[in-house]
Amino acid sequence: MKIQTKRLAIAAVLTIVDVAAGKYYRGVIWEAFALDLFAKAAVLGLLCLGFATAAVIWLHVADGLRQALRERDDRLTLNAAMAPADQVDQPILIRLPFTPPIAATGK
């Protein structure tokens, strides 16, 4: 679960930084490359690449969380399926094949 939490934190931080940088610097960058059409195309290409990278990171995060939940559900289902139906709500008692020395002496 630590890996999924780490991925989620990375995705959130990168998204916040991307949105903040885009919000504060988009006008300056666009005006700086106003006369050069190829530079504007390069900036738009980098913007698309950034969006695609963020989408891939979020897909990895979503897939990791989905897989972790699926594994947890499978474990719960397996544990419930392995227990006999008449002993589901009863505690399990374990009998030792020998008497411990402390119980034999009474001390």
N, C-alpha and C positions, 0 to 999 in steps of 0.2 A: 504494500500500500504506500510505502514511502516513495517509490518511483512515480506513482500516479500523482501524488501530492506535489512532488518536485516538478513534474511536467506541467501541472496546472499552474503552479506559481510562475514558471518560466513563460508560459503562454500569456498569462495575465499581465506580467510586467512588460513583455515585448509589445503587446497590444496597446497598453497604456502609453508607452514611450512613442510608438508609431503614431497614435492619434494625437498626442501632444505636439510632437514635432511637425506633423502635417498641419495642425491648426495654427501654430505660431509662424511657420516658415514657408507656407505654400505661396503666399503672395509675393514674398521677396524672391523666391526661387523662380516663380513664373515670370516676374518682371525682368529678372536678370537674363533669362534666356528668351526674351520677347522677340528679338530680331533674328535669331538663328532657329530656323524651322527644324533642322536635324537635332539640335540640342533639346528643343521641346519634345520631340519624339523620343529622345533618349530618356528624358525625365519621366515621360509617361510610361515608357517601357520599364524603368526602374520601379515606378509606382505599382505597376501591374505585378511585377516580380515580388515586390513586398507584400501585396495582398495575397498572392498565391502562396508565399511562404507562410504567412500567418494562417491561411486556411489549412495548409498541411499540418502545421503544428496543432491547431485546434482539433483536427480530425484524429491525430494521434492521441491527444488527451481524451477525447470522447471515446475512442476505441479502447484505450486502456482502462478507463472507468467502467465501461460496459463489460469488458472481460472480467474485471475484478468482481463485479456484482454477479455475473454469471457463474464464476467459480464458487462464490460464497453460497449461491442458491443451490448449486450442485452438491456442495458439501453438506448443507442442511438436509437436502433430499436424501442423500446417501445415508446419513446418520439415522434419519427417521425410518428409512426402508430396512435397515439392518436390524432394528429392534423388533422383537416379536410383538404382536398386537396386544397381548394380554399383559405385557410388562412395560408398556410405554410410560405409565405414570408411577410405577413402583421403583424404589431405589434398588440399585444393584448391590448385593451383598457378596463379598469375597471371603471364602473360607480358606484359611491357611492350612497346608498339609502338615504342619507341626505346631506345637505350642511354643510361643516365644518364651525365653528364659525369665523375663520379668513377670509374666503372667503365672508361670509355674511356681515361683517362689513367693509371690504375693507382695513383693516390695516394689 
